[in-house]
Each structure stands twice: as structure tokens, then as C-alpha cells.
Amino acid sequence: MVLSTMVANWLTVGVVVLLIRIAITATGTLVFYVHQHEQAMPKTLKGFIRFCLPGELWTHHGVRMDAIIVALRKLTGFAGVVPAATMIAAISPRIHGGLEAVFGAHATHPATLAVSFGVMLVVLLVRDFCDFYLHYLAHRWQWLWEFHAMHHSATFLTPLSGKRSHFVEDLIHIGVIGTLLAITVGVCAYIAGFPPAEISMFGVDAYLVGHLLDFNELQHSHVALSFGRLERYFISPAQHHLHHDRADTSRNLGSLLSVWDRMFGTFAYSQKPDSFAIGLAPDVQPDYDSVVKMHLRPFQNCWNHMIRAMARRASSKQHPVMAVRALLSHEA
């Protein structure tokens, strides 16, 4: 019941949000082209179309790989909000029921507009922080970075590049964020007195609204739209482009709000796109020049890390013994 209600909501609200995302993306691209793009005037409609559809979009090897990855994600079910929606539908009613069993049930009532907005805001904040912190860990923990490096191997950004992610990283995101959103939705349903089937839709809507607000398509594109001083509060596409600078990928890890970056010391204002180069280090980039290699390379690197870690541990354990043997041999 809960899942069918959420799927029906996604098919209706999702279509509307998709159209709005297209409109916002087009508007953001137009604003950048007219006001921020460094091109000699006059700027014409023909020039705008050429800007939106550059030659590299059709010829770049990385774009073709991104298209293959997107197709694979569609076939394997890692695309869209369906996996997260399934987890929310499965877990949130159990959280709600558990709270009722512990603290007692109370009457439910339809969601009011004000309370619905409040719940949506809470779920959106939880989702945005989870996105940030998992991204933060991926750039701090070597084992996670090996899988996240696939995303940073893109050398020409298009909206498809946002889907360039390893399936292991997808599983982690779906598992962690889906579970935490389900817990949040279940708790909010109990506190607000909403039926779980009704409030579970907020978990899906938070995903849709989050991608609507964060200019997700432009974050992975050649449109380096800057928000100016507003970048202190919201992550702009230009800031995310800076995050893809291979010289320092530790900046601007957020998706929507930049407050998390300021809290964790990873915030930076955007720069001109020609002041940095995207992709991985030149000696590493060839390891990700095919779809097969970029999926297998992380496992190989993790295996190498494990072997080296075991060797270091064995060496540290043997070292005192070798020292004692050397001492005894010297004394003899």
C-alpha cells in the first residue's frame, strides 16, 4: 500500500518536477550565457544553441562512456529514486509502528500545508547532509575513494557525468541515505500524526526537490554558472566544477547547501573554469579510459591496499623478534 502510493505520487509529481528541472536548467544556462560567459558581443540565439551543444558533446570519448554507464544504471535499477523509495516504503512504517508500540498510538489526521512544508524541509536537510557527509568520507577514506574516483575520472562534464558512479558507491548511498530518510520519515509521521503511507511520499519528494534546487544538470556540464555571494549558502554549478579540479578535489563537497562545507572547512568560492583542469592525475587517468576498466580498477586498488596493509602488519609483528635474534646473535 505504501509503495503503491509512493509510486503513484512519483509518476505524477515526478513528471511535473522533471519539467520544472528542464525549465530551470534552461534558464540557468541562458543566464550564464548572457551575463557570465566571456564571449564577444553580440550574443545571438544561434550562438546560444551552439553554446548549449558544443562539438565535444558529440565527439568526446568520455561522453560516450557516460552514455553507456547511464544505460547500465537503467538496466540494473540503480537509476532514479525507485531504490530509495522502496527502502522508505519498507522501513518507515516499521519505525512508525515501533514508536507507537513504545510511546502509544495517537489519532492520525491529514497533512496540513504548513506541517507538510516543515516535514519536507526536515527530510530535505537530512538528505542533503547525508549526501555531503558520504561525499566527505569518500574523499577522506582511501577505500571509499577508490570507488568514488570513477566519478572524478570524467574529463569533460555533461549532465550524464553526474551518473558516472561505481555500483558499490551506489549501493552505499542507497543503503545509508535510504535508511536514514526512512527513519526520519517514520519519526516525523509519528510526531506529526500523519499516516505512514501519506508521509512516506515526502522521502521521494525530498529527492526530487533536492535535485530541482541544486542545478544538478548544470553542476556536471560546461555551464559554470556562479551564484556570487550566495555561494556562501548554496552550492553553485561553478563551485562544483571547482570540486572537480584534479589539483584539489577536497573543496565544495555539498550538493545543495554550502553550510556543511563551511562547517567542515571545505568551502571555497568559485573560480574561472579555465583556471583549473578536471579529471584525475595524468598517471592515473589511463586506468579509467574504458567502462570495464573503471569498474574493475577500484577492486584491484583495494586488493593492493589490503596486501600492503597485511604486509605492514606482518612486518611490524616480526620486527621485535628479528631484533631479539640479532641481539642474541651479536652477543654470542
Buried (B, 14 or more C-beta within 10 A) or exposed (E): EBBEBBBEBBEEBBEEBEEEBEEBBEEBBBBBBEEBBEEEEEBEEEBBEEBBEEEBBEEBEBBEBBBEBBEBBEEEEBBBBBBBBBBBBBBBBEBBBEBEEEEEEEEBEEBEEEBBEEBBEBBBBBBBBBBBBBBBBBBEEEEBBBBBBBBBBBBBBBBBBBBBBBBBBBEBBBEBBBBBBBBBBBBBBBEBBBBBBBBBBBBBBBBBBBBBBBBBBBBBBBBBBBBEEEBEEBBBBBBBBBBBBBEEBBBBBBBBBBBBBEEBEBBBBBBEBEEBEBBBEEEBBEBBEBBEBBBEBBEEBBEEEEEEEEEEEEEEEEEEEEEEEEEEEEEE
